[in-house]
Amino acid sequence: MTAQDSATDGSAIAVSGGPTGGHTPGDGTAGGDTAQGRDATPSPSATRTGTVLAMLGVAAFSLTFPGTAWALTGLGPWTVTTCRVVLAALIAGGALAALRVPVPDRRHWPGLLVVAAGVVVGFPLLTTLALQTSTTAHAAVVVGLLPLTTAALSAVRTGVRPSRTFWAAALAGAVVVIAFALQQSGGAPTVGDLYLFAALPVCAAGYAEGGRLAGHMPGWQVIGWALVGCLPLSVPGAVLALSAEDVHLGGRAVAGLLWLAVGSQFVGMVVWYRGMAAIGVTRASQLQLAQPLLTLVWSVLLLGETLTPAAPIAAVAVLVCIGVTQRARVPAGAVRASHPGRTVASETAEGADRIPEAVDRNHSPAGANQDNRP
């Protein structure tokens, strides 16, 4: 439902779907329901914190391709993918067990499976296969397209339609990044491009669904349960990969694998999902426009690749696009409440791309337990 649809319904009740929102406990009356559903727009400080967390996630992800290149110096692509999942899952499982975090409700597991398929298995495997034949600079094109792909999937998932200015700036940023990455590789498509473009919708779906779930549980639990849920497949997969592929462990290979497991697969995802829950999937995704340029910097420092003079120009253009998308108004949308006949309006412009839900008096509000206490 669009913003105009919700505006015409005078009985619409706005609720907060993010971790920063608060709800007044209902008293069982109609008035209690109204108070309980009243929207709480994130404060400027909460928005700033969410932006910083999302940027830290982008910084962690910018090292993923260089880390993968390092890991591939001593391990095969299937070994890299499965072992990083197993190591990250052991860390996440230990944290979940130590804090006695309860198993998520059954209604959240379909979303967790999407996260697992997208960002735990699909994107890492496809990009690792691509990096066997592509340089990190060329592979960065997939990251340049991710913000637009994520925003599009999020809009479809939530029914929210961002403004034309937002889409124009997002598209312009994506075009700049694509043109820059293709210029670096000479513009010729490679076999690795098939893996890279296949990874786009897979990862975007995982990001969008993970951002939605981060409005109902702490971000680290989203990726934590997704990782743990993959253990029945990742452990046998790692055993088979280690027996089938050559292993030549060296300092770079070990460092690359450890970064992929700890930095990219777990810590990066924790701060990324927490940031998305605070500022919304669509806006957080646009911060990723800076990720390809950061990756190019790391490729110079860590891999010895050479950048062309076009890099500073592309960096300035991308930063301008990011600024526009962060200031562009995101119109409010609406979704149906769980109660028949009731319409629930989504959040205001600061967080309209998060999916609101009706509040259940018998459960904690969405985004509760942000301190990660059991």
Disulfide bonds with the S-S distance in Angstrom:
none
